[in-house]
Each structure stands twice: as C-alpha cells, then as structure tokens.
Amino acid sequence: MRLRRFYIGRPQQVAALLLLVLFGECLWTIGHQPLDANDYRYAHCGREMWESPSVLQGYFTTCGNLNGDGTLAYRLAGFPLTVQRAALLGVDHFRKPENKLYANGSLNGTTWEARHELGFVKYLLRLPFVLFAVWLGGGLWWVSKRLFGPEGGAFALAMYVFCPTIVKYGTHPNNEILAMWGLYGLIYTAMGVAHALQGPRKKWKPRIILLTVALGLTATAHVLAAIVGFVAGMVFFFYLAERRRAYVAQIMVYAALGALVMVFASFSFKLTAFLYVFTGGSARCWFALDAVRRFMTSPVNAGIVVAVAVAMVVYVWSRRSRYFGNTAPLLMLLLLFPLYTTQVVSAPWVWALPFLFTFVGGVFSDVLDRPSADMRAALVARTNRERKMFLVLTVGVVVTQAVLCWVWMVGLITG
C-alpha cells in the first residue's frame, strides 16, 4: 500500500500494530488508576500557566517555582482542561441568563473544585503524555529501521512497547517522558544535520530548524537533558560532519539561542520567572548506580535484561557489531544510566531507555541479518540453523517481556 511519498509495507504495519498495543496498554492503565495529588498539582499549575500566571514577584504560578521542573509537562497537562473550560464558557455565553450553567464561576476554581463540571479529566490530563510515549516509539522505530533494517526496528520497538517503565511514565504527568522524547530526537537530529551538510544547501535549513526546535522543547522539559543533549549532539555532529566541521559551532550556537527564546516563551516572556532556570539548580547532577541496579534486578524487566546481556556479549565479542550505529547509542547509554540530579526529584536514567533499545535492536539485527566473519564470535550466527535458533531466542525474549509487562500492569491495578 502506497500513500503520497510514503510506502506502507509489512515493517510499517508491524510498527503500527506495536504502537497500537502501547496505546492500548496506556489507556487501560489510565482507566484503572484514579487521579492522585500529583495529577491535580500538574493540572493546577498548568492551567494557571495558560489562564492566569501568578502576579507574585519571582514566581510564575502560585505553585511556586515548580521544584526546578520544566514547564512543558505542566502546560501539556493543563492545556486540554483549559481548552475544555474555554469551550464550556463559550457555549454558556450564548445561553440566556436564567439558563446559564456556570454563572457562579465554578469553572474558575481548581481542577479539583471543577471536577464535576469538567468531563473526562482523568484522560484529558494524562493523554498528552501517552501520545508523546507513542510518538517516541515511532521515532525509535524509524531510527532503528533506518540504521539496522526492519528486524532491528521491530525488535527495538517491541522492547520499548513492553517495558513497564515506559508505560509507567507514559500514563502520568511528568517531565521525564518529555525529556526522554526530546533528548533522543535531539541526538539523532544532530546526526541528521551532519549528514545533510554533505548534500545540497537547500536541505540544510529545515534540519537546522528542526534541531533548534528539538533543543528548545528538550530544555522546556528539563534543563539537564538539554545540556547533555547539546554537548553529546555537538560531539556526534562534529564527528560526522567531516569536511563541513567549520559550520558545526555556528549551527549549534544558533540552535542554542533559538532554544533559549523558546524557554523564555514557555514562561510567557516573564523575565523574573525565566531567570529561575539559571538559579533553580535543576541541572545539578552526579553519578550513581542505584537506579540502574533496581531496573536490572526487577523481575518485570527480565526479558530486557536477557536481551541486554546477549547484546553486550555479541558487541564485545564480535568485531562486526562494533560500528557507529551501535556504538553511538551505547555511549549515550553509559552516560545517562548512572546520572541523577541532586537538586530536584528526577530520574535522568530513564532518558537512557530509547538508546538502550536502539543498541539492542542494532546488535540483534546484526546477528539475524548476516553471518559474521569473526570466527571467535560464538554467539553470532554463521549458518542458517544458528540464525533460526537466534530468531527463536529473539521471539522468546519479546514474548517473555510482553507477559511480564502485562503481569506488572495487572499487579499495579490490583495493588
């Protein structure tokens, strides 16, 4: 099936099915979990950003300075409710005075106070984060497919879809899923700009604009993610640019300035609130392995752990698997997994997950696609029989992780 400039073949159909499964997992989880205090906090702060920013000196909302968080998650959480409120008030405006439903101003209160007037609050509040999780899954598949082929893209996306951590962060308001989305897109957009520099100039501008937007949205989600993405993206950019390296610094400076304007705009161009980005301490960080240890030792991640262990052995043992497409996500993984913030409650290690699945998908694709010339690589398929055995292992890992993810979801709901 072919649409305008887009071919829908078997790989696209498999990816669409997996993304639909992720969307269903998230909706099912949302439907079985009540709203909590954190949900109402994001809704309250986000609605204030859209409807009535605080007039308190130095603060953007009455929620304070948001614990150093970025504004993007709050705006996404509050936007659907603000739109619904505006629509209800707009319809009510055309009613006769004696027929008005919201004459007492009940819609002007907090989300908790207006919960009986606003409809589908649970879904409207959380759905934007589900969509970003699905969007990130689509980007992960597209990158992996371009780098490793359909098999690598499908396996990477399957690991992503059945990861309980992704479902957890995709079904509640938070900046982590947004920073994960922005950082992954920022790194591979920087690589895309480097490749575009090797071609005609007419292709430069769109990708540079996309790089600026990616950096800006990442910064509005989490400053530390933007800093890490800027530095790592610049390193990969410089490595890939080759004969065009003289342009790297200029492009990154313009992208940083554009991103700064976007962050300023996210604070409604209020200077006193914007300055807190530089004094709030959200980028203070250090390194520890506690979060990684908990992730790797959790029974619900057993399938992912097996896949990572096999991929690491193959990568170390087989020279064929050690190339830029596999090494770049591995380097990001090693950088992000031990990272944690010391000033605010955050989970930067989560940002490493898309790179983890990209790395695993790449290595597994190397095994499934072609035999290795390296005779030392005992785990790398050299015959059709061995490739079939590894295919069985791959399917087994995906099925196991899917079952564990669904068991985790049921256990989360039942307590």
Secondary structure, 3 states (H helix, E strand, C coil): CEECCEECCHHHHHHHHHHHHHHHHHHHHHHCCCCCHHHHHHHHHHHHHHHCCCCCCCCCECCECHHHCCCHHHHHHHHHHHHHHHHHHHHHHCCCHHHCCCCCCHHHCCCCCCCCCCCCHHHHHHHHHHHHHHHHHHHHHHHHHHHHCHHHHHHHHHHHHCCHHHHHHHCCCCCHHHHHHHHHHHHHHHHHHHHHCCCCHHHHHHHHHHHHHHHHHHHHHCHHHHHHHHHHHHHHHHHHHHHHHHHHHHHHHHHHHHHHHHHHHHCCCCHHHHCHHHHCCCCCEEECCHHHHHHHHCHHHHHHHHHHHHHHHHHHHCHHHCCHHHHHHHHHHHHHCCEEECCCCCCHHHHHHHHHHHHHHHHHHHHHHCCCCCCCCCCCCCCHHHHHHHHHHHHHHHHHHHHHHHHHHHHHHHC
